[in-house]
Amino acid sequence: ELSGGWRACRAESQRDGSCTRWLRGPQPSLPTTALATLLAAGELQLPNGDDPYFSDNLAHIPDINVTGASFYTLTWERQMPVEQLSAECREQQTDRAWLRLE
């Protein structure tokens, strides 16, 4: 079960593998996009509501060529019981595991 419990962090808020400022607002529902997460967290203010495709809202979304890639680069984190981790992760006795979805 991978739904719920996720939180997002901008790349520019990460130091030494830890997040210094988690995004506020509703928890992201995965799968999602960085843009949808930033809008839900109130990180981007659009003049006509949160729908980027409504009216001229797209014109008010900062361009990645201006902001830099780190503005739209997010990592998502979720706590999960160790029983849900693979045997390989449990053998390494680490507190972090990468989840690869294909």
Secondary structure, DSSP 4 states (H G I P E B T S, - for coil): --SS--EEEEGGGEETTEESSB--SSPP-SS--HHHHHHHTT-S--TT-S-TTSTTGGGGSPPHHHH-GGGT-EEEE----GGGS-HHHHHHT-S-------
